[in-house]
Amino acid sequence: MATAVQPEHATEPCRWPTREEMEEQLRTARRAVTTARHTAEDLAAETASKVRRHPLRSVGAAMMAGAVTGAIVGWAAGFFMRPRRRWGW
């Protein structure tokens, strides 16, 4: 599937992308994926070191996050699963 490239000026007709443009976009996408992977690896390493330095604080934060998430999911399940009364009178 090919996509036409919008010209810079509105009076020019659409044109097909050149091979060089496609290769440049592919390089850009690969760089973005590589940067995202390195960022994720850095975040994981930093998180692991913080957990090692402060284990009780990390466990407490995880418990609080789990409790809040569970409360929200429980409330939403109860709210959306309750029987609906069309007319209350």
C-alpha positions as MATLAB code, in Angstrom:
seq = 'MATAVQPEHATEPCRWPTREEMEEQLRTARRAVTTARHTAEDLAAETASKVRRHPLRSVGAAMMAGAVTGAIVGWAAGFFMRPRRRWGW';
ca = [
       0.000    0.000    0.000;
       1.420    3.345   -0.994;
       0.460    6.806    0.152;
       0.787    9.975   -1.855;
       2.893   12.751   -0.356;
       1.347   16.180    0.125;
       3.330   18.789   -1.799;
       4.603   21.924   -0.116;
       2.513   24.170   -2.329;
      -1.201   23.572   -2.864;
      -0.938   24.072   -6.644;
       1.396   21.092   -7.160;
      -0.156   17.657   -7.690;
       0.398   14.860   -5.169;
       3.467   12.745   -5.783;
       4.672    9.306   -4.738;
       7.343    9.171   -2.019;
      10.863    8.487   -3.193;
      12.965    5.596   -1.959;
      15.259    7.983   -0.072;
      12.310    9.547    1.751;
      10.982    6.130    2.734;
      14.417    4.995    3.952;
      14.780    8.186    5.992;
      11.378    7.626    7.615;
      12.337    4.014    8.347;
      15.587    5.168    9.995;
      13.641    7.701   12.044;
      11.182    5.036   13.193;
      13.999    2.639   14.110;
      15.736    5.380   16.089;
      12.509    6.120   17.956;
      11.999    2.442   18.819;
      15.613    2.098   19.955;
      15.338    5.230   22.104;
      12.110    3.948   23.671;
      13.733    0.571   24.420;
      16.757    2.206   26.058;
      14.475    4.467   28.100;
      12.442    1.471   29.292;
      15.617   -0.402   30.248;
      16.901    2.624   32.183;
      13.563    2.975   33.984;
      13.585   -0.717   34.943;
      17.161   -0.499   36.256;
      16.404    2.665   38.227;
      13.259    1.126   39.702;
      15.145   -2.002   40.731;
      17.813    0.048   42.483;
      15.177    2.143   44.308;
      13.388   -1.025   45.464;
      16.688   -2.412   46.745;
      17.454    0.806   48.635;
      13.963    1.278   50.141;
      12.168   -2.096   50.226;
       9.517   -1.213   52.841;
       8.571    2.021   51.132;
       8.284    0.185   47.819;
       6.084   -2.545   49.269;
       3.910    0.071   50.970;
       3.516    2.028   47.745;
       2.592   -1.155   45.871;
       0.013   -2.065   48.539;
      -1.552    1.394   48.400;
      -1.680    1.356   44.618;
      -3.311   -2.085   44.712;
      -5.856   -0.993   47.322;
      -6.821    2.134   45.380;
      -7.067    0.211   42.113;
      -9.136   -2.521   43.767;
     -11.486    0.013   45.330;
     -12.031    1.773   42.017;
     -12.599   -1.489   40.131;
     -14.944   -2.744   42.852;
     -16.944    0.470   42.847;
     -17.180    0.462   39.044;
     -18.251   -3.199   38.967;
     -20.927   -2.565   41.573;
     -22.145    0.562   39.844;
     -22.347   -0.879   36.346;
     -23.594   -4.371   37.325;
     -26.479   -3.274   39.526;
     -29.995   -3.875   38.237;
     -31.481   -0.868   36.532;
     -34.947    0.369   37.403;
     -36.515    2.019   34.443;
     -39.303    3.821   36.301;
     -39.008    4.304   40.026;
     -42.677    4.945   40.750;
];
